[in-house]
Amino acid sequence: MSTVGNPANIFWHENPVRKADREKLLNQQGCVVWITGLSGSGKSTLACSLGRELQSRGKLSYVLDGDNLRHGLNKNLGFSPESRTENIRRTGEVANLFADAGLICIASLISPYRKDRDACRTLLPDKKFIEVFMNMPLQLCEDRDPKGLYKLAREGKIKGFTGIDDPYEPPLNCEIELQLKDGVVPTPHEMAGQVVSYMENEGFLEA
């Protein structure tokens, strides 16, 4: 006996307005810029700076911030490995929809597990997934500790905190890696410029 909820009874409905039509309208290519790294590495700061830079160039983008998503879409998820995986899966699906709409979606999440990030990459066709690794030293992130979370983790008041008692798996083949230059953290503007330069060179900023 089949039910309405059976996946076999759900069919994809094609839209006559194609992704290429939306991209032509916006004069850009829909894609996902996925910013990953430890807490305090500067992901959200880069995401906002990148969004402003794209806006100044007349390009339409939208930021999916990991903390913000946990206030709504992902508010029913915790921080177990299973919940983290579901957190990234949901975010990847939403990011894919934004990209399909022709937008440049900037996703900013710790996303500690490589397999989860790779699963999001497979959603995007034609190399439209740009992984940006904020490769900042743990000590730097811990010294910053903008939310006071490292202190709580060191005191044992937070369990399963990435970088302390839960692993972070760095990308193996990311498109962009941002790190210290001569021991100095590049400015948000400099890092955003590096991402924009990559996007220009790869043709993302034109239809």
Backbone torsions as a table, in degrees:
resi	resn	phi	psi	omega
1	MET	NA	121.3	-179.5
2	SER	-88.3	151.7	176.8
3	THR	-120.0	161.7	-179.3
4	VAL	-60.3	-35.0	-177.2
5	GLY	-76.8	-4.0	179.7
6	ASN	-65.6	126.7	179.8
7	PRO	-53.4	-26.5	179.9
8	ALA	-66.8	-17.7	-179.3
9	ASN	-102.6	10.8	179.7
10	ILE	-111.7	128.0	-173.8
11	PHE	-122.5	144.0	178.1
12	TRP	-74.7	132.1	179.7
13	HIS	-105.8	116.8	-178.6
14	GLU	-75.0	139.7	177.0
15	ASN	-99.7	130.6	-179.0
16	PRO	-65.9	-23.1	174.5
17	VAL	-86.4	113.5	-172.8
18	ARG	-88.5	165.8	177.3
19	LYS	-57.6	-41.5	-179.9
20	ALA	-61.0	-33.5	177.3
21	ASP	-66.3	-42.1	179.4
22	ARG	-67.6	-39.8	178.7
23	GLU	-64.6	-38.7	177.9
24	LYS	-63.4	-40.2	178.8
25	LEU	-61.7	-39.0	-176.9
26	LEU	-91.9	-12.1	-176.0
27	ASN	55.1	50.4	175.2
28	GLN	-161.0	169.3	178.6
29	GLN	-108.0	127.5	177.5
30	GLY	-64.2	132.1	-177.2
31	CYS	-159.2	174.8	176.9
32	VAL	-122.5	124.1	171.5
33	VAL	-100.7	107.4	-174.0
34	TRP	-101.5	109.3	-177.5
35	ILE	-97.4	118.7	-176.7
36	THR	-124.8	151.3	178.8
37	GLY	161.6	175.4	-178.9
38	LEU	-64.5	159.2	171.1
39	SER	-59.4	133.1	-179.7
40	GLY	86.1	3.4	-178.6
41	SER	-80.3	-13.6	178.1
42	GLY	106.3	19.2	-177.0
43	LYS	-61.9	-52.2	-177.4
44	SER	-65.5	-37.7	178.0
45	THR	-62.2	-44.3	177.5
46	LEU	-64.6	-42.7	-178.6
47	ALA	-58.2	-45.1	-180.0
48	CYS	-67.3	-41.3	179.2
49	SER	-64.9	-41.2	178.3
50	LEU	-64.6	-42.1	178.4
51	GLY	-60.5	-41.7	178.5
52	ARG	-65.6	-41.5	-179.3
53	GLU	-63.7	-43.2	178.3
54	LEU	-65.7	-39.8	178.3
55	GLN	-60.4	-40.7	-179.6
56	SER	-66.2	-20.7	178.5
57	ARG	-96.7	6.4	178.7
58	GLY	77.9	25.0	-179.4
59	LYS	-108.6	138.5	-174.9
60	LEU	-92.9	122.6	179.7
61	SER	-135.3	167.9	175.5
62	TYR	-147.7	135.4	-177.8
63	VAL	-96.7	127.7	170.2
64	LEU	-104.5	103.2	-178.4
65	ASP	-94.2	133.7	-175.0
66	GLY	-57.1	-45.8	179.4
67	ASP	-65.2	-42.4	-180.0
68	ASN	-61.7	-40.4	-179.3
69	LEU	-63.9	-29.0	179.3
70	ARG	-76.0	-5.2	172.4
71	HIS	-86.8	-13.1	-176.3
72	GLY	-139.0	-90.2	-175.4
73	LEU	-50.4	-42.5	-173.8
74	ASN	-111.8	23.6	-175.2
75	LYS	-69.5	-15.3	179.9
76	ASN	-93.7	10.4	-178.6
77	LEU	-106.8	145.4	176.4
78	GLY	-99.3	-145.9	-176.1
79	PHE	-127.1	20.8	171.8
80	SER	-70.0	161.7	177.5
81	PRO	-54.2	-38.1	-179.5
82	GLU	-67.9	-41.4	179.1
83	SER	-68.5	-37.5	177.2
84	ARG	-62.6	-41.5	178.7
85	THR	-62.7	-44.4	179.1
86	GLU	-66.8	-35.8	176.3
87	ASN	-57.6	-46.6	-179.0
88	ILE	-72.8	-37.1	178.9
89	ARG	-60.7	-48.4	179.7
90	ARG	-61.2	-44.8	-178.8
91	THR	-63.5	-41.0	178.5
92	GLY	-61.7	-40.2	179.2
93	GLU	-65.7	-42.0	177.9
94	VAL	-65.9	-43.4	178.6
95	ALA	-59.6	-39.8	178.1
96	ASN	-62.1	-38.3	177.8
97	LEU	-65.1	-42.1	177.3
98	PHE	-61.2	-43.5	179.4
99	ALA	-63.6	-39.8	178.4
100	ASP	-65.0	-28.8	177.1
101	ALA	-75.2	-7.8	179.2
102	GLY	98.4	1.8	-179.0
103	LEU	-86.0	160.4	169.7
104	ILE	-93.4	106.7	-177.4
105	CYS	-93.1	123.7	179.5
106	ILE	-105.5	106.9	-179.0
107	ALA	-101.0	124.3	-176.3
108	SER	-120.8	101.0	-177.8
109	LEU	-146.4	148.9	174.7
110	ILE	-55.3	-46.6	179.5
111	SER	39.0	70.8	-168.8
112	PRO	-72.1	-22.5	-172.6
113	TYR	-99.8	127.4	-175.6
114	ARG	-59.5	-41.1	-176.9
115	LYS	-63.6	-34.0	179.9
116	ASP	-70.7	-40.8	176.3
117	ARG	-65.3	-41.3	179.3
118	ASP	-63.9	-35.1	177.8
119	ALA	-63.8	-37.6	176.8
120	CYS	-67.0	-37.6	179.4
121	ARG	-60.2	-38.5	-176.8
122	THR	-67.5	-17.1	178.4
123	LEU	-72.1	-25.2	-174.1
124	LEU	-98.4	129.6	178.5
125	PRO	-86.0	163.4	167.6
126	ASP	54.4	42.2	174.1
127	LYS	58.3	39.4	-179.9
128	LYS	-92.6	10.9	178.3
129	PHE	-109.7	114.4	-177.4
130	ILE	-109.3	105.6	-178.6
131	GLU	-89.0	123.6	-179.6
132	VAL	-113.7	116.9	-177.0
133	PHE	-99.5	114.8	174.5
134	MET	-82.4	88.1	-174.2
135	ASN	-87.5	73.7	179.9
136	MET	-105.8	141.5	-177.5
137	PRO	-60.6	144.7	178.1
138	LEU	-55.3	-41.3	-177.3
139	GLN	-62.1	-38.7	177.7
140	LEU	-63.2	-47.0	-179.7
141	CYS	-62.0	-39.8	-178.6
142	GLU	-70.8	-35.6	177.0
143	ASP	-66.2	-36.7	177.8
144	ARG	-68.1	-55.9	179.1
145	ASP	37.3	58.4	-172.8
146	PRO	-61.8	-23.8	-178.3
147	LYS	-108.8	2.1	179.7
148	GLY	72.0	16.0	-174.3
149	LEU	-79.6	-34.6	178.5
150	TYR	-63.1	-41.4	178.9
151	LYS	-59.3	-45.1	179.2
152	LEU	-64.8	-38.6	179.2
153	ALA	-65.9	-42.0	179.1
154	ARG	-64.9	-29.8	179.2
155	GLU	-83.8	-2.2	179.5
156	GLY	79.5	12.8	-178.7
157	LYS	-87.9	-13.5	173.7
158	ILE	-126.9	126.9	179.2
159	LYS	-104.8	149.8	177.9
160	GLY	70.8	35.3	-178.6
161	PHE	-87.7	126.0	-175.7
162	THR	-58.3	128.9	179.3
163	GLY	95.6	-19.1	179.8
164	ILE	-107.9	-66.0	177.2
165	ASP	-126.3	19.1	171.8
166	ASP	-141.2	138.9	-170.7
167	PRO	-75.1	152.2	165.9
168	TYR	-115.2	124.5	-178.5
169	GLU	-101.2	105.8	-176.6
170	PRO	-66.7	151.8	177.6
171	PRO	-60.7	149.6	176.6
172	LEU	-98.2	-28.7	-176.5
173	ASN	-141.6	52.7	179.7
174	CYS	-72.5	155.4	178.4
175	GLU	-73.5	-35.0	-176.5
176	ILE	-137.8	132.9	174.4
177	GLU	-121.5	124.0	-180.0
178	LEU	-110.3	128.9	-176.9
179	GLN	-149.6	179.6	179.7
180	LEU	-62.9	146.4	174.0
181	LYS	-117.6	111.0	-176.1
182	ASP	55.0	39.0	177.2
183	GLY	79.9	6.0	-176.7
184	VAL	-116.5	138.7	177.9
185	VAL	-77.4	125.1	175.7
186	PRO	-59.7	151.9	178.7
187	THR	-69.8	157.0	175.8
188	PRO	-55.1	-38.0	179.3
189	HIS	-63.9	-41.3	179.2
190	GLU	-65.0	-43.2	-178.9
191	MET	-68.0	-40.8	176.6
192	ALA	-62.3	-38.6	178.4
193	GLY	-62.4	-36.5	178.7
194	GLN	-66.0	-39.8	179.1
195	VAL	-68.4	-43.4	179.9
196	VAL	-63.0	-40.1	178.9
197	SER	-60.7	-42.8	176.7
198	TYR	-59.9	-46.3	-177.7
199	MET	-64.2	-38.6	176.7
200	GLU	-63.1	-47.5	-177.6
201	ASN	-63.5	-30.1	-179.3
202	GLU	-91.7	0.8	174.6
203	GLY	82.2	16.1	-178.2
204	PHE	-73.4	-21.5	-173.3
205	LEU	-94.9	21.2	173.0
206	GLU	-149.7	154.2	-177.5
207	ALA	-77.2	NA	NA
